[in-house]
Amino acid sequence: MLTTEAHKISFFISVIRVHLYPCSSVVRFLFGQSRGRKARLKRTISIMRNSYARILLCLACCSVFLAVAFPAQKHGSKGDDWPLQNAFIDEIEIPAGASRQVQVMYPTPDGPSFPLKASVTWSIEPAVKGISIEKSGKLSVDADVPHGTTATILADVEKGRRKLSGKVYVFHPEENPLIGAWHVDTHVACGASQEIKAAAAGPVSLRGYDWNFHASQQFWVGREHNIAARIMLSGSYKLDLKSAKVELTPTWPKKPGSNWNYLFKDGGKTLILKPLEPQDDLEAGCGYILLR
């Protein structure tokens, strides 16, 4: 009659023989090839009381665990390619006479994009006079490159694993002073004296959001990063420097265009936009205050 301890050890042996097959030589050394159930149990009980045998058994278990876990981890490492497969080159806006380091980026679910950690070789195709890029990614634009000039830069990532392209827009700030990112204050400027006061509450408001005017003549209003990212308004714009006016043509949401007077203050760091047509969230004679 087998004891309770013997039953437990018998079950333990059967589990080990199945799951430690890759280390069968160790198992055979430990448990032998003894014929007969009682003989095997007797040998097993003797061995399990031997500290050296228990150490060998632990080593065998660890070996099997690593043999199974490593291929699984290697298979799972394919997820590391996600940044590479989703990498991109954002539109680059650069003033004439400037230089900057460009980077391949990859997105994150609820935050800003991050530089891709990979080897990248840069080039320009086709060549554009006055615009150059080093293989390391340093982009340079001569001061005499005309406003509105564009170029296409190419990125060879990890020697051909990904090939990306991006657009470069050259601008002169004096020809388009709106270009850049602005944050709209929660206050408004009213009257000829540009008196700053609290804005009246309204059902829909573009205050408190970021306004972005691009060199490609596109604009958008909203939040770019974090979990609250959203677009409130986007479309194209036309700038009239002589009359200090800008025309906004929304494409999303679809709504009539609007015309605005603009005024720069504080050395170009503050922009006041006043609508020429009534706006839902602005009192008559008031305008948005945009800050760089």
For each residue, the residues with C-beta under 8 A, 3 or more apart:
1:
2: 6 7 10 38 41
3: 6 7
4: 7 8
5: 8 9 45
6: 2 3 9 10 41 45
7: 2 3 4 10 11
8: 4 5 11 12
9: 5 6 12 13 41 44 45 48
10: 2 6 7 13 14 37 41
11: 7 8 14 15
12: 8 9 15 16
13: 9 10 16 17 31 40 44
14: 10 11 17 18
15: 11 12 18 19
16: 12 13 19 20 27 31 57
17: 13 14 20 21 27 31
18: 14 15 21
19: 15 16 64
20: 16 17 23 24 26 27 60 61 64
21: 17 18 24
22: 63 64 67
23: 20 26 27 60 63 64
24: 20 21 27 28
25: 28 29
26: 20 23 29 30 56 57 59 60 63
27: 16 17 20 23 24 30 31 60
28: 24 25 31 32 33
29: 25 26 32 56
30: 26 27 47 53 56 57 60
31: 13 16 17 27 28 34 40 43 44 47
32: 28 29 40 43
33: 28
34: 31 39 40 43
35: 39
36: 39 40
37: 10 40 41
38: 2 41 42
39: 34 35 36 42 43
40: 13 31 32 34 36 37 43 44
41: 2 6 9 10 37 38 44 45
42: 38 39 45 46
43: 31 32 34 39 40 46 47
44: 9 13 31 40 41 47 48
45: 5 6 9 41 42 48 49
46: 42 43 49 50
47: 30 31 43 44 50 53
48: 9 44 45 53 54
49: 45 46
50: 46 47 53 54
51: 54 55
52: 55 56
53: 30 47 48 50 56 57
54: 48 50 51 57 58
55: 51 52 58 59
56: 26 29 30 52 53 59 60
57: 16 26 30 53 54 60 61
58: 54 55 61 62
59: 26 55 56 62 63
60: 20 23 26 27 30 56 57 63 64
61: 20 57 58 64 65
62: 58 59 65 66
63: 22 23 26 59 60 66 67
64: 19 20 22 23 60 61 67 68
65: 61 62 68 69
66: 62 63 69 70
67: 22 63 64 70 71
68: 64 65 71 72
69: 65 66 72 73
70: 66 67 73 74
71: 67 68 74 75
72: 68 69 75 76
73: 69 70 76 77
74: 70 71 77
75: 71 72 78
76: 72 73 79
77: 73 74 80
78: 75 81
79: 76 82
80: 77 83
81: 78 84 85
82: 79 85 86 106
83: 80 86 87 106 114 116 117
84: 81 87 106 116 118 157 158 161 162
85: 81 82 162
86: 82 83 106 107
87: 83 84 104 105 106 116 118 157 162 164
88: 104 105 106 107 164 166
89: 92 102 104 105 153 155 164 165 166
90: 105 113 166
91: 166 167 169 214 216
92: 89 100 102 139 153 166 167 168 169
93: 169 171 179 214 215
94: 98 99 100 139 141 168 169 170 171
95: 98 141 170 171 172 173
96: 141 142 143 144 145 146 147 170 171 172
97: 141 142 143
98: 94 95 140 141
99: 94 138 139 140 141
100: 92 94 138 139
101: 136 137 138 139
102: 89 92 122 133 137 138 139 153 166
103: 115 116 137
104: 87 88 89 115 116 118 120 155 157 164
105: 87 88 89 90 113 114 115 116
106: 82 83 84 86 87 88 113 114 116
107: 86 88 113
108: 111 112 113 114
109:
110: 226 227 229
111: 108 225 226
112: 108 224 225
113: 90 105 106 107 108
114: 83 105 106 108
115: 103 104 105
116: 83 84 87 103 104 105 106 120 157
117: 83
118: 84 87 104 157 158 161
119: 157 158 159
120: 104 116 137 155 156 157 158
121: 135 155 156 159
122: 102 133 134 135 136 137 153 154 155 156
123: 133 135 153 154 156
124: 127 128 131 132 133 151 152 153 154
125: 152 154
126: 152
127: 124
128: 124 131 149 150 151
129: 145
130: 141 142 144 145 149
131: 124 128 139 140 141 142 145 149 151 168 170
132: 124 139 140
133: 102 122 123 124 137 138 139 140 153
134: 122 137 138
135: 121 122 123
136: 101 122
137: 101 102 103 120 122 133 134 155
138: 99 100 101 102 133 134
139: 92 94 99 100 101 102 131 132 133 153 168
140: 98 99 131 132 133
141: 94 95 96 97 98 99 130 131 145 170
142: 96 97 130 131 145
143: 96 97
144: 96 130
145: 96 129 130 131 141 142 149 170
146: 96 149 170
147: 96 170 171 172 175 176
148: 169 170 171 215
149: 128 130 131 145 146 169 170
150: 128 167 168 169 170
151: 124 128 131 167 168 170
152: 124 125 126 165 166 167 168
153: 89 92 102 122 123 124 133 139 165 166 167 168
154: 122 123 124 125 163 164 165
155: 89 104 120 121 122 137 162 163 164 165 166
156: 120 121 122 123 159 160 163
157: 84 87 104 116 118 119 120 161 162 163 164
158: 84 118 119 120 161 162
159: 119 121 156
160: 156 163
161: 84 118 157 158
162: 84 85 87 155 157 158
163: 154 155 156 157 160
164: 87 88 89 104 154 155 157
165: 89 152 153 154 155
166: 88 89 90 91 92 102 152 153 155
167: 91 92 150 151 152 153 216
168: 92 94 131 139 150 151 152 153
169: 91 92 93 94 148 149 150 214 215 216
170: 94 95 96 131 141 145 146 147 148 149 150 151 215
171: 93 94 95 96 147 148 175 176 179 215
172: 95 96 147 175 176
173: 95 176 177 179
174: 177
175: 147 171 172 241
176: 147 171 172 173 179 213 215 239
177: 173 174 264 268
178: 213 237 239 246 262 271
179: 93 171 173 176 213 214 215
180: 212 213 292
181: 210 211 212 292
182: 210 211 212 213 271 290 291 292
183: 209 210 211 290 291 292
184: 206 207 208 209 210 211 221 288 289 290 291
185: 188 207 288 289 290 291
186: 198 199 207 208
187: 196 197 198 199 289
188: 185 196 197 198 199 207 282 283 286 287 288 289
189: 194 195 196 272 274 286 287 288 289
190: 194 195 196 197 283 285 286 287
191: 194 195 285 286
192:
193:
194: 189 190 191 263 265 272
195: 189 190 191
196: 187 188 189 190 289
197: 187 188 190
198: 186 187 188
199: 186 187 188 202 205 207 281 282 283 286
200: 281 283
201:
202: 199 205 280 281 282
203: 280 281
204: 280 281
205: 199 202 208 281
206: 184 209 211 221 232 233 281 288
207: 184 185 186 188 199 281 288
208: 184 186 205
209: 183 184 206 221 222 223 232
210: 181 182 183 184 221 222 223 224
211: 181 182 183 184 206 219 220 221 288 290
212: 180 181 182 219 220 221 224
213: 176 178 179 180 182 219 237
214: 91 93 169 179 217 218 219
215: 93 148 169 170 171 176 179
216: 91 167 169
217: 214 236 237 238
218: 214 234 235 236 237
219: 211 212 213 214 234 235 236 237 248
220: 211 212 231 233 234 235
221: 184 206 209 210 211 212 231 232 233 234
222: 209 210 229 230 231 232 233 234
223: 209 210 226 228 229 230
224: 112 210 212 229
225: 111 112 229
226: 110 111 223 229
227: 110
228: 223
229: 110 222 223 224 225 226
230: 222 223
231: 220 221 222 234 252
232: 206 209 221 222
233: 206 220 221 222 250 252 253
234: 218 219 220 221 222 231 250 251 252
235: 218 219 220 248 249 250 251 252
236: 217 218 219 248 249 251
237: 178 213 217 218 219 246 247 248 249
238: 217 246 247 249
239: 176 178 245 246
240: 243 244 245 246 247
241: 175 244
242:
243: 240
244: 240 241 261 262 263
245: 239 240 259 260 261 262 276
246: 178 237 238 239 240 259 260 262 273
247: 237 238 240 257 258 259 260
248: 219 235 236 237 257 258 259 260
249: 235 236 237 238 257
250: 233 234 235 253 254 255 256 257
251: 234 235 236 254
252: 231 233 234 235
253: 233 250
254: 250 251
255: 250
256: 250
257: 247 248 249 250
258: 247 248 275 276 277 279
259: 245 246 247 248 275 276 277
260: 245 246 247 248 273 274 275 276 287
261: 244 245 273 274 276 287
262: 178 244 245 246 271 272 273 274
263: 194 244 271 272 274
264: 177 268 270 271 272
265: 194 269 270 271 272
266: 269 270
267:
268: 177 264 271 292
269: 265 266 291 292
270: 264 265 266 289 290 291 292
271: 178 182 262 263 264 265 268 289 290 291 292
272: 189 194 262 263 264 265 287 288 289 290
273: 246 260 261 262 287 288 290
274: 189 260 261 262 263 285 286 287
275: 258 259 260 278 279 282 287
276: 245 258 259 260 261
277: 258 259
278: 275 282 284
279: 258 275 282
280: 202 203 204
281: 199 200 202 203 204 205 206 207
282: 188 199 202 275 278 279 286 287 288
283: 188 190 199 200 286
284: 278
285: 190 191 274
286: 188 189 190 191 199 274 282 283
287: 188 189 190 260 261 272 273 274 275 282
288: 184 185 188 189 206 207 211 272 273 282
289: 184 185 187 188 189 196 270 271 272
290: 182 183 184 185 211 270 271 272 273
291: 182 183 184 185 269 270 271
292: 180 181 182 183 268 269 270 271
